[in-house]
């Protein structure tokens, strides 16, 4: 059994994500019905798109760059930049703790809640990068999957009830 584990994982560090099935994930997103999923393109500030996950309806995860899990350790690591997309859930946001409002960005409400969060349509875009400044640059690079051109200047605004709930909870 130990020999099989060593062959499977090797003795050195594990690099994640490995960039597998990117095209299939992007194809599934392009062909899906519903609100667009936003990402920062196939490359962001020299970091290649290395991970795409899609779960209908309206959930996605995009990773940029890689990280190394040191040999002999349990756990994982996060790539240098990530974009998470999921439908807005009023119950989850009513229970949000520790968020605070930021100035609007690209015409949509924005908060800091364990990452930079943009509310667009009925979709939440959550960004994790190496710093708040890089979070903002990722937000400025967002475009719908399938749009390989320049990022649009604004994103679709959320409905009034989403804006009001976010303002009430995140102050």
URDAGI-V478557 format. One record per residue. N is the residue number from 1. RES is the residue in three letters. PHI is phi in radians with two decimals (999 if undefined). PSI is psi as a letter, one per 30 degrees, with the letter a starting at -180 (none if undefined). BURIAL is 1 if it has 24 or more other C-alpha atoms within 12 Angstrom, else 0. Layout:
# URDAGI-V478557
n: [N,N]
res: [RES,RES]
phi: [PHI,PHI]
psi: [PSI,PSI]
burial: [BURIAL,BURIAL]
This chain:
# URDAGI-V478557
n: [1,2,3,4,5,6,7,8,9,10,11,12,13,14,15,16,17,18,19,20,21,22,23,24,25,26,27,28,29,30,31,32,33,34,35,36,37,38,39,40,41,42,43,44,45,46,47,48,49,50,51,52,53,54,55,56,57,58,59,60,61,62,63,64,65,66,67,68,69,70,71,72,73,74,75,76,77,78,79,80,81,82,83,84,85,86,87,88,89,90,91,92,93,94,95,96,97,98,99,100,101,102,103,104,105,106,107,108,109,110,111,112,113,114,115,116,117,118,119,120,121,122,123,124,125,126,127,128,129,130,131,132,133,134,135,136,137,138,139,140,141,142,143,144,145,146,147,148,149,150,151,152,153,154,155,156,157,158,159,160,161,162,163,164,165,166,167,168,169,170,171]
res: [UNK,UNK,UNK,UNK,UNK,UNK,UNK,UNK,UNK,UNK,UNK,UNK,UNK,UNK,UNK,UNK,UNK,UNK,UNK,UNK,UNK,UNK,UNK,UNK,UNK,UNK,UNK,UNK,UNK,UNK,UNK,UNK,UNK,UNK,UNK,UNK,UNK,UNK,UNK,UNK,UNK,UNK,UNK,UNK,UNK,UNK,UNK,UNK,UNK,UNK,UNK,UNK,UNK,UNK,UNK,UNK,UNK,UNK,UNK,UNK,UNK,UNK,UNK,UNK,UNK,UNK,UNK,UNK,UNK,UNK,UNK,UNK,UNK,UNK,UNK,UNK,UNK,UNK,UNK,UNK,UNK,UNK,UNK,UNK,UNK,UNK,UNK,UNK,UNK,UNK,UNK,UNK,UNK,UNK,UNK,UNK,UNK,UNK,UNK,UNK,UNK,UNK,UNK,UNK,UNK,UNK,UNK,UNK,UNK,UNK,UNK,UNK,UNK,UNK,UNK,UNK,UNK,UNK,UNK,UNK,UNK,UNK,UNK,UNK,UNK,UNK,UNK,UNK,UNK,UNK,UNK,UNK,UNK,UNK,UNK,UNK,UNK,UNK,UNK,UNK,UNK,UNK,UNK,UNK,UNK,UNK,UNK,UNK,UNK,UNK,UNK,UNK,UNK,UNK,UNK,UNK,UNK,UNK,UNK,UNK,UNK,UNK,UNK,UNK,UNK,UNK,UNK,UNK,UNK,UNK,UNK]
phi: [999,-1.07,-1.08,-1.10,-1.12,-1.14,-1.17,-1.23,-1.77,1.26,-1.80,-1.62,-1.16,-1.81,-1.61,-2.35,-1.23,-1.68,1.33,-1.54,1.06,-1.08,-1.11,-1.13,-1.08,-1.12,-1.08,-1.04,-1.15,-1.05,-1.51,-1.35,-1.45,1.96,-1.11,-1.16,-1.76,-1.81,-2.53,-1.67,1.58,-1.42,-2.69,-2.35,0.81,1.46,-1.63,-1.28,-1.15,-2.09,-2.66,-2.36,-2.18,-2.43,-2.34,-1.18,-1.63,1.38,-2.00,-2.65,-2.47,-2.19,-2.00,-2.14,1.46,-2.31,-2.46,-2.04,-1.61,-1.03,-1.00,1.40,-1.98,-1.62,1.84,-2.56,-2.69,-1.92,-1.12,-1.02,-2.53,-2.41,-2.20,-1.91,-2.21,-2.73,-1.14,-1.17,-2.08,-0.97,-1.09,-1.14,-1.32,-1.11,-1.66,-1.08,-2.19,1.44,-1.57,-2.51,-1.24,-2.13,-1.04,-0.95,-2.36,1.02,1.42,-2.25,-1.09,-2.39,-2.36,-1.81,-2.61,1.05,2.61,-1.52,-2.11,-2.01,-1.92,-2.31,1.00,-1.89,-2.09,-1.85,-1.99,-2.01,-2.05,-2.16,-2.43,-1.35,-2.81,-1.00,-1.14,-1.26,-0.92,-1.10,-1.14,-1.08,-1.02,-1.24,-1.61,-1.06,-2.62,-1.14,-0.99,1.79,-1.73,-1.56,-1.42,-1.13,-1.16,-1.11,-1.24,-2.35,-1.91,-1.10,-1.25,-1.36,-1.13,-0.95,-1.14,-1.20,-1.02,-1.15,-1.14,-1.07,-1.12,-1.20,-1.42,-1.74,1.11]
psi: [e,e,e,e,e,e,e,e,f,a,f,a,l,k,k,l,l,f,g,k,g,e,e,e,e,e,e,e,e,e,f,k,l,a,k,l,k,k,l,g,a,f,k,j,h,f,k,l,j,f,k,k,k,k,j,l,k,g,k,l,k,k,k,k,a,l,l,k,j,k,k,g,l,l,a,a,l,k,l,f,k,k,k,k,k,l,k,k,j,e,e,e,f,f,g,k,k,g,l,k,k,l,k,k,k,h,g,l,k,k,l,j,i,g,l,k,k,k,j,k,b,h,k,k,j,k,k,k,a,f,l,e,e,e,e,e,e,e,e,f,f,k,l,k,k,f,j,g,a,l,k,l,f,l,l,k,l,l,l,e,e,e,e,e,e,e,e,e,e,g,none]
burial: [0,0,0,0,0,0,0,0,0,0,0,0,0,0,0,1,1,0,1,0,0,1,0,0,1,1,0,1,1,1,0,0,0,0,1,1,1,1,1,1,1,1,0,1,0,0,1,1,1,1,1,1,1,1,0,0,0,1,1,1,1,1,1,1,1,1,0,0,0,0,0,0,0,0,0,0,0,1,1,1,1,1,1,1,1,1,1,1,0,0,0,0,1,0,0,0,0,0,0,0,1,0,0,1,1,1,0,1,1,1,1,1,1,0,1,1,1,1,1,1,1,1,1,1,1,1,1,1,1,0,0,0,0,0,1,1,1,1,1,1,1,1,1,1,1,1,0,0,0,0,0,0,0,1,1,1,0,1,0,0,0,1,1,0,1,1,1,0,1,1,0]
